[in-house]
Amino acid sequence: MHLWVNASQISVSDIRFIEHAISEFDRHEVTSRMTFEITESADGDACKIVKGLERLNLKAMPVMLDDLRDGFAKRQLLMNRAVTGCKLSRRTTRDIAESPAVRGEVEKLVRDCRAAGKRVVLEGIEDAAELEIARALEIEFCQGFYFGRPALPEYLFG
């Protein structure tokens, strides 16, 4: 099982937070199964974020930018070598189905990511029709209640 941990841009900017997270992952022997997900909910300093990303990169830990089209997501970080890829939100999943303009924007993003060797994850897949949208866009990685529910750490590390 692969585990994803959400952290704000402000948290990732704090090297002490990064070191503590790495220590906990190592202690639980899950580092090789972890992906760090940088959320868009708080605006952080891009230079400090890059330092945190570089530390995670030294541990070969994948890093994804969450909800790239929403909030304070930092699209300029996407092409940083320490960033594995991006995630597109449930809102984006809905918008793709309703708006040809959004669909075109996402198609371009997927092409750009693929050309740069980055992954794209489509979130909020709740039914077969939404999974078909991901397939049509050639998005290989999806998350959503269609596949399973989130779990608390005590159920994952037990």
PyMOL commands that place a pseudoatom at each C-alpha (Angstrom):
pseudoatom trace, name=CA, resn=MET, resi=1, chain=A, elem=C, hetatm=0, pos=[0.000, 0.000, 0.000]
pseudoatom trace, name=CA, resn=HIS, resi=2, chain=A, elem=C, hetatm=0, pos=[1.251, 3.460, -0.890]
pseudoatom trace, name=CA, resn=LEU, resi=3, chain=A, elem=C, hetatm=0, pos=[0.550, 6.271, 1.599]
pseudoatom trace, name=CA, resn=TRP, resi=4, chain=A, elem=C, hetatm=0, pos=[0.021, 9.960, 0.858]
pseudoatom trace, name=CA, resn=VAL, resi=5, chain=A, elem=C, hetatm=0, pos=[0.593, 12.710, 3.436]
pseudoatom trace, name=CA, resn=ASN, resi=6, chain=A, elem=C, hetatm=0, pos=[-0.780, 16.216, 2.972]
pseudoatom trace, name=CA, resn=ALA, resi=7, chain=A, elem=C, hetatm=0, pos=[1.359, 19.154, 4.108]
pseudoatom trace, name=CA, resn=SER, resi=8, chain=A, elem=C, hetatm=0, pos=[0.823, 22.867, 3.582]
pseudoatom trace, name=CA, resn=GLN, resi=9, chain=A, elem=C, hetatm=0, pos=[3.302, 25.040, 1.727]
pseudoatom trace, name=CA, resn=ILE, resi=10, chain=A, elem=C, hetatm=0, pos=[4.133, 26.678, 5.058]
pseudoatom trace, name=CA, resn=SER, resi=11, chain=A, elem=C, hetatm=0, pos=[4.931, 23.283, 6.625]
pseudoatom trace, name=CA, resn=VAL, resi=12, chain=A, elem=C, hetatm=0, pos=[7.111, 22.254, 3.682]
pseudoatom trace, name=CA, resn=SER, resi=13, chain=A, elem=C, hetatm=0, pos=[8.927, 25.610, 4.020]
pseudoatom trace, name=CA, resn=ASP, resi=14, chain=A, elem=C, hetatm=0, pos=[10.002, 24.622, 7.548]
pseudoatom trace, name=CA, resn=ILE, resi=15, chain=A, elem=C, hetatm=0, pos=[13.005, 22.294, 7.379]
pseudoatom trace, name=CA, resn=ARG, resi=16, chain=A, elem=C, hetatm=0, pos=[12.312, 21.147, 10.972]
pseudoatom trace, name=CA, resn=PHE, resi=17, chain=A, elem=C, hetatm=0, pos=[8.909, 19.879, 9.864]
pseudoatom trace, name=CA, resn=ILE, resi=18, chain=A, elem=C, hetatm=0, pos=[10.484, 18.033, 6.938]
pseudoatom trace, name=CA, resn=GLU, resi=19, chain=A, elem=C, hetatm=0, pos=[13.144, 16.440, 9.166]
pseudoatom trace, name=CA, resn=HIS, resi=20, chain=A, elem=C, hetatm=0, pos=[10.506, 15.388, 11.731]
pseudoatom trace, name=CA, resn=ALA, resi=21, chain=A, elem=C, hetatm=0, pos=[8.287, 13.864, 9.030]
pseudoatom trace, name=CA, resn=ILE, resi=22, chain=A, elem=C, hetatm=0, pos=[11.211, 11.941, 7.536]
pseudoatom trace, name=CA, resn=SER, resi=23, chain=A, elem=C, hetatm=0, pos=[12.199, 10.715, 11.005]
pseudoatom trace, name=CA, resn=GLU, resi=24, chain=A, elem=C, hetatm=0, pos=[8.656, 9.455, 11.674]
pseudoatom trace, name=CA, resn=PHE, resi=25, chain=A, elem=C, hetatm=0, pos=[8.439, 7.738, 8.285]
pseudoatom trace, name=CA, resn=ASP, resi=26, chain=A, elem=C, hetatm=0, pos=[11.802, 6.059, 8.925]
pseudoatom trace, name=CA, resn=ARG, resi=27, chain=A, elem=C, hetatm=0, pos=[10.749, 5.045, 12.452]
pseudoatom trace, name=CA, resn=HIS, resi=28, chain=A, elem=C, hetatm=0, pos=[7.606, 3.366, 11.090]
pseudoatom trace, name=CA, resn=GLU, resi=29, chain=A, elem=C, hetatm=0, pos=[9.588, 1.912, 8.162]
pseudoatom trace, name=CA, resn=VAL, resi=30, chain=A, elem=C, hetatm=0, pos=[7.225, 3.428, 5.598]
pseudoatom trace, name=CA, resn=THR, resi=31, chain=A, elem=C, hetatm=0, pos=[9.518, 5.945, 3.870]
pseudoatom trace, name=CA, resn=SER, resi=32, chain=A, elem=C, hetatm=0, pos=[9.646, 3.921, 0.651]
pseudoatom trace, name=CA, resn=ARG, resi=33, chain=A, elem=C, hetatm=0, pos=[5.833, 3.854, 0.510]
pseudoatom trace, name=CA, resn=MET, resi=34, chain=A, elem=C, hetatm=0, pos=[5.249, 7.565, 1.158]
pseudoatom trace, name=CA, resn=THR, resi=35, chain=A, elem=C, hetatm=0, pos=[4.269, 10.395, -1.159]
pseudoatom trace, name=CA, resn=PHE, resi=36, chain=A, elem=C, hetatm=0, pos=[4.332, 13.967, 0.093]
pseudoatom trace, name=CA, resn=GLU, resi=37, chain=A, elem=C, hetatm=0, pos=[1.438, 16.085, -1.137]
pseudoatom trace, name=CA, resn=ILE, resi=38, chain=A, elem=C, hetatm=0, pos=[1.851, 19.870, -0.947]
pseudoatom trace, name=CA, resn=THR, resi=39, chain=A, elem=C, hetatm=0, pos=[-1.541, 21.511, -0.478]
pseudoatom trace, name=CA, resn=GLU, resi=40, chain=A, elem=C, hetatm=0, pos=[-2.711, 24.792, -1.937]
pseudoatom trace, name=CA, resn=SER, resi=41, chain=A, elem=C, hetatm=0, pos=[-4.528, 26.018, 1.174]
pseudoatom trace, name=CA, resn=ALA, resi=42, chain=A, elem=C, hetatm=0, pos=[-1.758, 28.254, 2.574]
pseudoatom trace, name=CA, resn=ASP, resi=43, chain=A, elem=C, hetatm=0, pos=[0.662, 30.424, 0.629]
pseudoatom trace, name=CA, resn=GLY, resi=44, chain=A, elem=C, hetatm=0, pos=[4.314, 29.662, 1.345]
pseudoatom trace, name=CA, resn=ASP, resi=45, chain=A, elem=C, hetatm=0, pos=[7.635, 31.137, 0.250]
pseudoatom trace, name=CA, resn=ALA, resi=46, chain=A, elem=C, hetatm=0, pos=[8.652, 29.402, -3.000]
pseudoatom trace, name=CA, resn=CYS, resi=47, chain=A, elem=C, hetatm=0, pos=[12.404, 29.544, -2.188]
pseudoatom trace, name=CA, resn=LYS, resi=48, chain=A, elem=C, hetatm=0, pos=[11.882, 27.886, 1.208]
pseudoatom trace, name=CA, resn=ILE, resi=49, chain=A, elem=C, hetatm=0, pos=[9.533, 25.325, -0.325]
pseudoatom trace, name=CA, resn=VAL, resi=50, chain=A, elem=C, hetatm=0, pos=[12.258, 24.365, -2.817]
pseudoatom trace, name=CA, resn=LYS, resi=51, chain=A, elem=C, hetatm=0, pos=[14.690, 23.728, 0.077]
pseudoatom trace, name=CA, resn=GLY, resi=52, chain=A, elem=C, hetatm=0, pos=[12.149, 21.376, 1.673]
pseudoatom trace, name=CA, resn=LEU, resi=53, chain=A, elem=C, hetatm=0, pos=[11.602, 19.671, -1.677]
pseudoatom trace, name=CA, resn=GLU, resi=54, chain=A, elem=C, hetatm=0, pos=[15.326, 19.137, -2.092]
pseudoatom trace, name=CA, resn=ARG, resi=55, chain=A, elem=C, hetatm=0, pos=[15.506, 17.424, 1.317]
pseudoatom trace, name=CA, resn=LEU, resi=56, chain=A, elem=C, hetatm=0, pos=[12.613, 15.119, 0.405]
pseudoatom trace, name=CA, resn=ASN, resi=57, chain=A, elem=C, hetatm=0, pos=[14.309, 14.421, -2.915]
pseudoatom trace, name=CA, resn=LEU, resi=58, chain=A, elem=C, hetatm=0, pos=[17.403, 13.187, -1.054]
pseudoatom trace, name=CA, resn=LYS, resi=59, chain=A, elem=C, hetatm=0, pos=[15.168, 10.515, 0.533]
pseudoatom trace, name=CA, resn=ALA, resi=60, chain=A, elem=C, hetatm=0, pos=[13.789, 9.641, -2.928]
pseudoatom trace, name=CA, resn=MET, resi=61, chain=A, elem=C, hetatm=0, pos=[10.324, 10.555, -1.665]
pseudoatom trace, name=CA, resn=PRO, resi=62, chain=A, elem=C, hetatm=0, pos=[7.797, 11.458, -4.359]
pseudoatom trace, name=CA, resn=VAL, resi=63, chain=A, elem=C, hetatm=0, pos=[6.297, 14.948, -4.047]
pseudoatom trace, name=CA, resn=MET, resi=64, chain=A, elem=C, hetatm=0, pos=[3.029, 15.972, -5.666]
pseudoatom trace, name=CA, resn=LEU, resi=65, chain=A, elem=C, hetatm=0, pos=[1.494, 19.446, -5.897]
pseudoatom trace, name=CA, resn=ASP, resi=66, chain=A, elem=C, hetatm=0, pos=[-2.111, 19.195, -4.743]
pseudoatom trace, name=CA, resn=ASP, resi=67, chain=A, elem=C, hetatm=0, pos=[-5.052, 20.849, -6.482]
pseudoatom trace, name=CA, resn=LEU, resi=68, chain=A, elem=C, hetatm=0, pos=[-2.855, 22.571, -9.047]
pseudoatom trace, name=CA, resn=ARG, resi=69, chain=A, elem=C, hetatm=0, pos=[-5.669, 24.697, -10.506]
pseudoatom trace, name=CA, resn=ASP, resi=70, chain=A, elem=C, hetatm=0, pos=[-6.987, 25.856, -7.111]
pseudoatom trace, name=CA, resn=GLY, resi=71, chain=A, elem=C, hetatm=0, pos=[-6.046, 28.166, -4.233]
pseudoatom trace, name=CA, resn=PHE, resi=72, chain=A, elem=C, hetatm=0, pos=[-2.388, 29.052, -3.748]
pseudoatom trace, name=CA, resn=ALA, resi=73, chain=A, elem=C, hetatm=0, pos=[-1.017, 26.166, -5.819]
pseudoatom trace, name=CA, resn=LYS, resi=74, chain=A, elem=C, hetatm=0, pos=[2.375, 27.080, -7.217]
pseudoatom trace, name=CA, resn=ARG, resi=75, chain=A, elem=C, hetatm=0, pos=[2.422, 25.973, -10.831]
pseudoatom trace, name=CA, resn=GLN, resi=76, chain=A, elem=C, hetatm=0, pos=[6.022, 27.237, -11.174]
pseudoatom trace, name=CA, resn=LEU, resi=77, chain=A, elem=C, hetatm=0, pos=[7.138, 24.466, -8.782]
pseudoatom trace, name=CA, resn=LEU, resi=78, chain=A, elem=C, hetatm=0, pos=[5.780, 21.752, -11.066]
pseudoatom trace, name=CA, resn=MET, resi=79, chain=A, elem=C, hetatm=0, pos=[8.889, 21.633, -13.233]
pseudoatom trace, name=CA, resn=ASN, resi=80, chain=A, elem=C, hetatm=0, pos=[11.266, 21.496, -10.238]
pseudoatom trace, name=CA, resn=ARG, resi=81, chain=A, elem=C, hetatm=0, pos=[13.264, 18.256, -10.430]
pseudoatom trace, name=CA, resn=ALA, resi=82, chain=A, elem=C, hetatm=0, pos=[12.163, 17.290, -6.894]
pseudoatom trace, name=CA, resn=VAL, resi=83, chain=A, elem=C, hetatm=0, pos=[8.462, 17.397, -7.842]
pseudoatom trace, name=CA, resn=THR, resi=84, chain=A, elem=C, hetatm=0, pos=[7.050, 14.140, -9.182]
pseudoatom trace, name=CA, resn=GLY, resi=85, chain=A, elem=C, hetatm=0, pos=[3.833, 15.638, -10.519]
pseudoatom trace, name=CA, resn=CYS, resi=86, chain=A, elem=C, hetatm=0, pos=[0.531, 17.233, -9.657]
pseudoatom trace, name=CA, resn=LYS, resi=87, chain=A, elem=C, hetatm=0, pos=[-2.964, 16.415, -8.570]
pseudoatom trace, name=CA, resn=LEU, resi=88, chain=A, elem=C, hetatm=0, pos=[-6.121, 17.935, -9.958]
pseudoatom trace, name=CA, resn=SER, resi=89, chain=A, elem=C, hetatm=0, pos=[-8.990, 18.455, -7.532]
pseudoatom trace, name=CA, resn=ARG, resi=90, chain=A, elem=C, hetatm=0, pos=[-12.501, 17.091, -7.389]
pseudoatom trace, name=CA, resn=ARG, resi=91, chain=A, elem=C, hetatm=0, pos=[-13.627, 20.529, -8.574]
pseudoatom trace, name=CA, resn=THR, resi=92, chain=A, elem=C, hetatm=0, pos=[-11.433, 20.152, -11.658]
pseudoatom trace, name=CA, resn=THR, resi=93, chain=A, elem=C, hetatm=0, pos=[-12.905, 16.698, -12.317]
pseudoatom trace, name=CA, resn=ARG, resi=94, chain=A, elem=C, hetatm=0, pos=[-16.389, 18.257, -12.331]
pseudoatom trace, name=CA, resn=ASP, resi=95, chain=A, elem=C, hetatm=0, pos=[-15.236, 21.251, -14.402]
pseudoatom trace, name=CA, resn=ILE, resi=96, chain=A, elem=C, hetatm=0, pos=[-13.715, 18.992, -17.089]
pseudoatom trace, name=CA, resn=ALA, resi=97, chain=A, elem=C, hetatm=0, pos=[-17.101, 17.352, -17.587]
pseudoatom trace, name=CA, resn=GLU, resi=98, chain=A, elem=C, hetatm=0, pos=[-18.881, 20.719, -17.839]
pseudoatom trace, name=CA, resn=SER, resi=99, chain=A, elem=C, hetatm=0, pos=[-16.441, 22.997, -19.673]
pseudoatom trace, name=CA, resn=PRO, resi=100, chain=A, elem=C, hetatm=0, pos=[-14.612, 22.433, -22.964]
pseudoatom trace, name=CA, resn=ALA, resi=101, chain=A, elem=C, hetatm=0, pos=[-12.217, 25.264, -21.982]
pseudoatom trace, name=CA, resn=VAL, resi=102, chain=A, elem=C, hetatm=0, pos=[-11.231, 23.506, -18.749]
pseudoatom trace, name=CA, resn=ARG, resi=103, chain=A, elem=C, hetatm=0, pos=[-10.906, 20.217, -20.594]
pseudoatom trace, name=CA, resn=GLY, resi=104, chain=A, elem=C, hetatm=0, pos=[-8.536, 21.892, -23.070]
pseudoatom trace, name=CA, resn=GLU, resi=105, chain=A, elem=C, hetatm=0, pos=[-6.498, 23.414, -20.227]
pseudoatom trace, name=CA, resn=VAL, resi=106, chain=A, elem=C, hetatm=0, pos=[-6.198, 20.018, -18.525]
pseudoatom trace, name=CA, resn=GLU, resi=107, chain=A, elem=C, hetatm=0, pos=[-5.280, 18.291, -21.803]
pseudoatom trace, name=CA, resn=LYS, resi=108, chain=A, elem=C, hetatm=0, pos=[-2.409, 20.788, -22.240]
pseudoatom trace, name=CA, resn=LEU, resi=109, chain=A, elem=C, hetatm=0, pos=[-1.281, 20.312, -18.635]
pseudoatom trace, name=CA, resn=VAL, resi=110, chain=A, elem=C, hetatm=0, pos=[-1.268, 16.527, -19.076]
pseudoatom trace, name=CA, resn=ARG, resi=111, chain=A, elem=C, hetatm=0, pos=[0.785, 16.830, -22.297]
pseudoatom trace, name=CA, resn=ASP, resi=112, chain=A, elem=C, hetatm=0, pos=[3.268, 19.220, -20.633]
pseudoatom trace, name=CA, resn=CYS, resi=113, chain=A, elem=C, hetatm=0, pos=[3.607, 16.942, -17.597]
pseudoatom trace, name=CA, resn=ARG, resi=114, chain=A, elem=C, hetatm=0, pos=[4.087, 13.851, -19.731]
pseudoatom trace, name=CA, resn=ALA, resi=115, chain=A, elem=C, hetatm=0, pos=[6.780, 15.637, -21.800]
pseudoatom trace, name=CA, resn=ALA, resi=116, chain=A, elem=C, hetatm=0, pos=[8.589, 16.577, -18.560]
pseudoatom trace, name=CA, resn=GLY, resi=117, chain=A, elem=C, hetatm=0, pos=[8.270, 13.076, -17.064]
pseudoatom trace, name=CA, resn=LYS, resi=118, chain=A, elem=C, hetatm=0, pos=[5.748, 14.230, -14.433]
pseudoatom trace, name=CA, resn=ARG, resi=119, chain=A, elem=C, hetatm=0, pos=[2.694, 12.338, -13.203]
pseudoatom trace, name=CA, resn=VAL, resi=120, chain=A, elem=C, hetatm=0, pos=[-0.844, 13.699, -13.114]
pseudoatom trace, name=CA, resn=VAL, resi=121, chain=A, elem=C, hetatm=0, pos=[-3.420, 12.406, -10.624]
pseudoatom trace, name=CA, resn=LEU, resi=122, chain=A, elem=C, hetatm=0, pos=[-7.111, 13.186, -11.043]
pseudoatom trace, name=CA, resn=GLU, resi=123, chain=A, elem=C, hetatm=0, pos=[-8.930, 13.370, -7.706]
pseudoatom trace, name=CA, resn=GLY, resi=124, chain=A, elem=C, hetatm=0, pos=[-12.575, 13.006, -6.878]
pseudoatom trace, name=CA, resn=ILE, resi=125, chain=A, elem=C, hetatm=0, pos=[-13.370, 9.990, -9.016]
pseudoatom trace, name=CA, resn=GLU, resi=126, chain=A, elem=C, hetatm=0, pos=[-16.702, 8.847, -7.617]
pseudoatom trace, name=CA, resn=ASP, resi=127, chain=A, elem=C, hetatm=0, pos=[-18.211, 6.851, -10.462]
pseudoatom trace, name=CA, resn=ALA, resi=128, chain=A, elem=C, hetatm=0, pos=[-17.440, 5.045, -13.706]
pseudoatom trace, name=CA, resn=ALA, resi=129, chain=A, elem=C, hetatm=0, pos=[-18.269, 8.118, -15.827]
pseudoatom trace, name=CA, resn=GLU, resi=130, chain=A, elem=C, hetatm=0, pos=[-15.592, 10.173, -14.057]
pseudoatom trace, name=CA, resn=LEU, resi=131, chain=A, elem=C, hetatm=0, pos=[-13.095, 7.346, -14.434]
pseudoatom trace, name=CA, resn=GLU, resi=132, chain=A, elem=C, hetatm=0, pos=[-13.873, 7.354, -18.158]
pseudoatom trace, name=CA, resn=ILE, resi=133, chain=A, elem=C, hetatm=0, pos=[-13.025, 11.090, -18.282]
pseudoatom trace, name=CA, resn=ALA, resi=134, chain=A, elem=C, hetatm=0, pos=[-9.608, 10.284, -16.795]
pseudoatom trace, name=CA, resn=ARG, resi=135, chain=A, elem=C, hetatm=0, pos=[-9.082, 7.516, -19.339]
pseudoatom trace, name=CA, resn=ALA, resi=136, chain=A, elem=C, hetatm=0, pos=[-10.086, 9.808, -22.215]
pseudoatom trace, name=CA, resn=LEU, resi=137, chain=A, elem=C, hetatm=0, pos=[-7.508, 12.348, -21.016]
pseudoatom trace, name=CA, resn=GLU, resi=138, chain=A, elem=C, hetatm=0, pos=[-4.947, 9.535, -20.648]
pseudoatom trace, name=CA, resn=ILE, resi=139, chain=A, elem=C, hetatm=0, pos=[-4.529, 10.279, -16.941]
pseudoatom trace, name=CA, resn=GLU, resi=140, chain=A, elem=C, hetatm=0, pos=[-3.129, 7.071, -15.460]
pseudoatom trace, name=CA, resn=PHE, resi=141, chain=A, elem=C, hetatm=0, pos=[-3.468, 7.862, -11.756]
pseudoatom trace, name=CA, resn=CYS, resi=142, chain=A, elem=C, hetatm=0, pos=[-6.801, 8.517, -10.060]
pseudoatom trace, name=CA, resn=GLN, resi=143, chain=A, elem=C, hetatm=0, pos=[-8.083, 8.878, -6.505]
pseudoatom trace, name=CA, resn=GLY, resi=144, chain=A, elem=C, hetatm=0, pos=[-11.589, 8.963, -5.154]
pseudoatom trace, name=CA, resn=PHE, resi=145, chain=A, elem=C, hetatm=0, pos=[-14.326, 7.221, -3.252]
pseudoatom trace, name=CA, resn=TYR, resi=146, chain=A, elem=C, hetatm=0, pos=[-14.902, 5.042, -6.328]
pseudoatom trace, name=CA, resn=PHE, resi=147, chain=A, elem=C, hetatm=0, pos=[-11.710, 3.203, -5.264]
pseudoatom trace, name=CA, resn=GLY, resi=148, chain=A, elem=C, hetatm=0, pos=[-11.862, 3.459, -1.450]
pseudoatom trace, name=CA, resn=ARG, resi=149, chain=A, elem=C, hetatm=0, pos=[-12.139, 5.725, 1.587]
pseudoatom trace, name=CA, resn=PRO, resi=150, chain=A, elem=C, hetatm=0, pos=[-9.355, 7.617, 3.434]
pseudoatom trace, name=CA, resn=ALA, resi=151, chain=A, elem=C, hetatm=0, pos=[-8.005, 6.051, 6.651]
pseudoatom trace, name=CA, resn=LEU, resi=152, chain=A, elem=C, hetatm=0, pos=[-6.533, 7.386, 9.895]
pseudoatom trace, name=CA, resn=PRO, resi=153, chain=A, elem=C, hetatm=0, pos=[-2.816, 6.755, 10.593]
pseudoatom trace, name=CA, resn=GLU, resi=154, chain=A, elem=C, hetatm=0, pos=[-3.514, 4.338, 13.454]
pseudoatom trace, name=CA, resn=TYR, resi=155, chain=A, elem=C, hetatm=0, pos=[-5.217, 2.025, 10.959]
pseudoatom trace, name=CA, resn=LEU, resi=156, chain=A, elem=C, hetatm=0, pos=[-2.329, 2.302, 8.507]
pseudoatom trace, name=CA, resn=PHE, resi=157, chain=A, elem=C, hetatm=0, pos=[0.623, 1.793, 10.866]
pseudoatom trace, name=CA, resn=GLY, resi=158, chain=A, elem=C, hetatm=0, pos=[-1.034, -0.708, 13.231]
for i in range(1, 158): cmd.bond("trace and resi %d" % i, "trace and resi %d" % (i + 1))
show_as sticks, trace
zoom trace
